[in-house]
Amino acid sequence: MQLAFTPPLLSRLSELLAARTGLNFPPHRWADIERGIKAAAPVFGMPDAESCARWLLATPPTRNQIEILASHLAVGETYFFRDESCFNALEQHVLPALIQARMNGERRLRIWSAGCCTGEEAYSIAILLNRLIPDPAHWHVTILGTDINPAFLRKAARGIYGSWSFRSTPNWVRAGYFHPCADGRFELHAPIRKRVCFSYLNLVDDVYPSLSNNTNAMDVVICRNVLMYFTAAQARKVIDHLRDTLVDGGWLIVAPAETSVQSYPGLTAVEFPGAIFYRKGSVPGSSPLLTTHPMEAVQLAHACAAPAHAVEALIPLPQPVVSTPPRVTAMSRRETISPADCRLARDYANQGRLAEADACCEKAIAANRLDPLPQYLRALIQQEQGQFDLAMRSLARVLYLDGAFVLAYFALGQLHLACGQQREAARHFRNVLELLRALPPDEIVPESEGLSAGRLADITNSVLCSFSKLGTADA
């Protein structure tokens, strides 16, 4: 392909992207840079691609501008049940074993599609679980889909797809789970669509695992065809974080062409017919689903892995309990050092031990009923358990105790958004932005596990952007 940009210009753009995003574009992929900048130029108000490129290099772009550019550089190439071997391994081995293990205990599963693109992968998981779980009403299943591209997230939330999204897909998928639209596209059945929740997340910059963005205690993380865009160093960091989001015995699934992660501490390669998954640690008293074999390292320049957000329980939320605007002038500046019980609650929650996490919160609440932190942590745990009405009440108590507890507003926005109540979600997210104006951009938000005020503002704006074009009326 004949490149319009000069090699020196492309080299400088490649260096900018590597430094600011961790994305790796060696010379053989410079055509992708041109394509991405050409697509992003109208968004930035630039008349053409070259003007846009020189503007990006002349004035240090903001984090938001860099992410807009990055969202146009990733190829949104996906379809339902992409990679038959991967889904066969999930359907025949991994998911049945997880379901059987939880059948006589707490019936919950947590699955993250990282770099979910337009949602086909996350919805494929929802369809698969619909076929595998005999009594879904008695289970709480979280399916999370995350991406850096708000346009992808908007399409995913709609659940409407053209024929191209079903190429190489078994016929029963479209026949059994979609109905045709007048324009020739196909709309996913509402009960399946509502089992998946999509949210914005940057795998390079954002904090995970974390209770606050629902990226903790995952049973399965699927991150395919994402890390090939990262530098080797960034890919290793992402893999480390993704491993930490998994419970012991949880599974990390990456594209076979991206890399081998068998040398990473805490991950073991497990071979299935036509696929290799990676298991975290081991579960006492259990054995691997299949024999673990040594695996030849895939010799590529980069590494692999990445995450997404979803809710299976369809418990209706009560009417909003918080209607007054936040007290901006009373922005909380509490110490971010949590009491021992709260720290332990976070640790238990990140391991998926929710009953023990809740007991720690109860102990902290009994010790000081005026402290909003354990109430907030309990709300996140209740949300994870599918107890949305209780989570709403707990967050109401948090805001009664501290009307400027910014993460409580963010959690309320996430709850309403998960249930399709976009008007209420938007109201809470706007309250988040209003409160953040009282904080310097580089100040850490209290109880956020290291998230700065500027970063939370970026994330909140991206979340608003991801569904604003869908309309603000509640579904």
SVG drawing of the C-alpha trace seen along z (x, -y; Angstrom):
<svg xmlns="http://www.w3.org/2000/svg" viewBox="-40 -25 52 60">
<polyline fill="none" stroke="black" stroke-width="0.4" points="0.0,0.0 1.3,-3.4 1.5,-5.6 0.5,-9.3 2.5,-10.3 6.3,-10.5 8.3,-7.9 9.6,-10.6 6.0,-11.7 4.8,-8.1 7.8,-7.4 7.0,-10.3 3.4,-9.3 4.4,-5.7 6.6,-7.0 3.8,-9.2 1.3,-6.3 3.8,-4.0 4.6,-6.6 1.1,-7.7 -1.0,-4.5 1.4,-1.5 0.1,-0.7 2.8,0.6 2.9,-0.3 6.2,0.9 6.8,-0.1 4.9,2.8 1.7,1.4 2.2,-2.3 -0.7,-2.0 -3.0,-1.4 -1.8,-4.7 -2.8,-6.5 -6.2,-4.8 -6.9,-5.6 -5.9,-9.3 -8.0,-9.7 -11.0,-8.3 -10.3,-10.5 -9.7,-13.7 -13.4,-14.8 -13.9,-14.0 -11.1,-16.5 -12.4,-19.1 -9.4,-18.7 -9.8,-19.2 -7.7,-16.2 -5.5,-13.4 -2.1,-15.1 -3.3,-18.3 -4.6,-16.1 -1.3,-14.2 0.7,-17.4 -1.7,-19.0 -1.3,-15.9 2.4,-16.2 2.6,-20.0 0.4,-20.2 0.6,-17.5 -2.8,-15.8 -5.0,-15.3 -5.6,-11.8 -9.1,-12.0 -7.8,-12.9 -5.3,-10.2 -8.0,-7.6 -10.2,-8.9 -7.3,-8.3 -6.6,-4.9 -10.3,-3.9 -9.9,-4.5 -6.7,-2.5 -8.0,0.8 -9.8,2.9 -13.3,3.8 -13.3,7.2 -15.5,9.7 -18.6,11.8 -20.7,14.2 -19.0,17.3 -15.8,16.4 -13.2,19.2 -15.1,22.4 -12.4,24.2 -12.4,21.6 -16.2,21.8 -16.2,25.6 -13.7,25.7 -15.8,23.2 -19.1,25.1 -17.7,28.7 -15.2,28.2 -14.7,24.9 -18.2,23.6 -19.8,27.0 -17.1,27.6 -17.6,24.1 -21.4,24.6 -21.1,28.0 -18.7,26.7 -21.1,23.9 -24.3,25.9 -24.4,26.8 -23.1,23.5 -23.3,19.8 -24.6,20.0 -22.7,17.2 -20.4,16.8 -18.4,13.8 -17.0,13.5 -15.2,10.5 -14.8,9.8 -11.9,7.3 -11.7,5.3 -15.2,6.4 -15.5,4.3 -19.2,4.2 -20.4,6.9 -20.6,10.1 -18.2,12.0 -19.9,11.0 -23.4,11.8 -22.0,15.2 -21.1,16.0 -24.6,15.0 -26.2,17.3 -23.9,20.1 -24.7,19.8 -28.4,19.7 -28.0,23.1 -25.9,24.6 -27.5,23.4 -30.7,25.4 -32.2,23.0 -30.9,19.5 -33.4,17.7 -31.5,19.2 -28.1,18.0 -26.4,14.6 -24.2,14.3 -22.1,11.2 -21.0,10.8 -18.9,7.6 -17.9,6.2 -15.3,3.3 -13.7,1.3 -11.9,-2.0 -14.2,-3.0 -17.5,-4.7 -18.9,-4.1 -18.3,-0.3 -20.0,-0.4 -23.0,-2.2 -23.5,0.4 -23.0,3.2 -25.7,1.7 -28.2,1.6 -27.8,5.3 -28.7,4.9 -26.4,6.4 -26.1,6.9 -25.5,10.2 -21.7,9.7 -21.8,10.3 -23.0,13.8 -20.5,15.0 -19.2,18.5 -21.7,18.5 -23.9,21.6 -27.4,21.1 -29.1,21.8 -27.7,18.6 -29.5,16.2 -32.6,18.4 -33.0,18.9 -31.8,15.6 -32.6,12.8 -35.5,11.4 -35.3,9.6 -35.7,5.8 -37.4,4.0 -34.0,2.7 -32.6,6.2 -30.6,6.3 -31.2,8.6 -32.1,7.6 -30.9,9.7 -33.7,11.0 -34.1,8.6 -33.6,11.2 -30.2,12.1 -29.2,8.4 -30.0,7.5 -27.7,10.1 -24.6,8.3 -23.4,4.9 -21.0,2.8 -18.7,0.2 -15.7,-1.9 -12.2,-0.8 -8.7,-1.5 -6.5,1.6 -3.4,-0.5 -4.4,-3.3 -7.3,-2.2 -7.3,-0.4 -8.2,3.4 -8.9,5.5 -11.3,3.2 -14.6,3.5 -15.5,0.0 -15.5,1.0 -16.6,4.6 -13.4,6.1 -12.7,8.3 -13.1,12.0 -13.6,13.1 -14.0,16.8 -13.2,16.2 -11.4,13.3 -11.4,13.3 -9.0,11.0 -8.5,11.9 -6.9,9.9 -6.2,7.0 -2.7,7.3 -1.3,7.6 -1.6,3.8 0.5,3.3 4.2,3.0 5.7,6.1 6.2,4.3 2.6,3.0 1.2,6.4 3.1,8.0 1.6,5.4 -1.9,6.0 -1.5,9.8 -0.4,9.3 -3.4,7.2 -5.8,9.6 -4.3,12.5 -5.0,10.6 -8.7,10.2 -9.1,14.0 -10.2,16.1 -8.0,19.1 -8.7,21.6 -10.0,18.9 -9.3,18.9 -7.6,16.4 -8.3,16.8 -6.2,15.0 -5.8,15.3 -3.5,18.2 -1.5,15.9 -0.7,13.3 1.7,14.9 2.4,17.7 2.0,16.7 3.1,20.0 6.2,18.3 4.1,15.9 3.9,16.6 0.6,18.1 -0.7,19.1 -0.6,22.6 -1.2,23.6 -4.0,26.1 -4.5,27.7 -8.0,28.4 -8.7,29.7 -7.7,26.8 -7.3,24.3 -5.0,23.4 -6.3,21.6 -4.5,20.4 -5.5,21.3 -4.6,19.3 -3.1,21.3 -5.0,24.4 -8.0,25.2 -7.3,27.5 -8.7,31.0 -9.4,30.5 -7.6,31.6 -7.2,29.8 -10.0,30.4 -7.4,31.8 -3.7,32.8 -1.5,29.8 1.2,30.0 4.4,28.0 3.7,25.5 6.1,24.1 6.3,20.3 4.7,18.5 7.4,16.4 5.8,13.0 6.9,9.5 4.2,8.8 2.1,10.3 -1.5,10.8 -4.7,10.5 -7.6,8.0 -11.3,7.4 -15.7,6.3 -18.9,5.7 -22.4,7.4 -25.3,8.3 -27.4,11.4 -29.9,10.8 -32.9,8.8 -34.0,7.5 -35.9,4.2 -34.4,1.3 -36.6,-0.8 -37.4,-4.4 -34.4,-6.7 -33.6,-7.4 -31.2,-10.2 -32.7,-13.2 -30.8,-16.2 -27.7,-17.5 -24.4,-16.8 -23.0,-19.3 -20.1,-20.5 -18.7,-22.9 -18.5,-20.0 -16.3,-17.8 -15.0,-14.9 -11.3,-14.9 -11.3,-11.9 -8.2,-9.9 -7.9,-7.2 -6.4,-4.7 -9.2,-2.2 -9.8,-0.6 -8.5,3.0 -11.9,4.5 -12.5,2.5 -9.1,3.5 -9.9,7.1 -13.4,6.8 -11.7,5.6 -9.3,8.5 -12.1,11.0 -14.2,9.5 -11.3,9.6 -11.0,13.3 -14.8,13.8 -15.3,14.6 -18.4,12.3 -19.9,13.7 -16.6,13.1 -16.3,9.6 -19.8,8.7 -19.1,9.9 -16.1,7.6 -18.3,4.7 -20.9,5.6 -18.2,5.5 -16.9,2.1 -20.5,0.7 -21.2,2.0 -18.0,0.3 -18.9,-3.1 -22.3,-3.6 -21.4,-7.1 -18.5,-5.9 -19.8,-5.8 -16.9,-3.6 -18.1,-0.2 -21.6,-1.1 -20.1,-1.9 -18.1,1.4 -21.2,3.3 -23.2,1.7 -20.6,2.9 -20.7,6.4 -24.5,6.4 -24.4,5.3 -22.0,8.2 -24.5,10.6 -27.3,9.3 -29.0,7.6 -29.6,4.3 -32.3,3.0 -30.2,3.5 -27.2,1.9 -29.3,-1.2 -30.4,-1.5 -26.8,-1.1 -25.6,-3.8 -28.4,-6.1 -27.1,-5.7 -23.6,-6.5 -24.8,-9.8 -26.9,-10.6 -23.6,-10.3 -21.5,-12.1 -23.3,-13.9 -20.0,-14.4 -18.9,-10.7 -18.2,-10.8 -17.8,-7.1 -21.3,-6.4 -22.8,-8.6 -20.6,-6.7 -21.9,-3.3 -25.5,-4.5 -24.9,-5.5 -23.5,-2.0 -26.5,-0.4 -29.0,-2.3 -27.1,-1.9 -26.9,1.9 -30.7,1.9 -31.2,-0.3 -32.3,-3.3 -30.2,-5.8 -31.9,-9.0 -31.2,-8.2 -27.7,-6.9 -26.9,-10.2 -28.1,-12.2 -25.8,-10.4 -22.8,-10.6 -23.3,-14.3 -23.2,-14.6 -19.9,-12.8 -18.5,-15.4 -19.9,-18.2 -18.1,-16.9 -14.9,-16.3 -14.6,-19.9 -13.8,-20.6 -10.7,-18.4 -7.3,-19.0 -7.1,-16.6 -4.1,-14.8 -5.6,-14.3 -6.5,-10.7 -10.3,-10.2 -11.0,-8.9 -11.5,-5.1 -10.8,-4.8 -7.8,-2.5 -5.5,-5.0 -7.8,-6.6 -7.1,-10.3 -9.9,-12.9 -8.9,-13.7 -9.0,-10.1 -12.4,-9.5 -13.7,-12.5 -12.4,-11.1 -14.0,-7.7 -17.3,-9.3 -17.4,-11.5 -16.7,-8.4 -19.5,-6.5 -21.9,-9.3 -20.7,-9.5 -21.1,-5.7 -24.9,-5.8 -25.9,-9.5 -26.6,-8.9 -28.9,-6.0 -31.3,-8.6 -31.9,-9.4 -35.3,-7.8 -35.3,-4.8 -35.6,-1.5"/>
</svg>
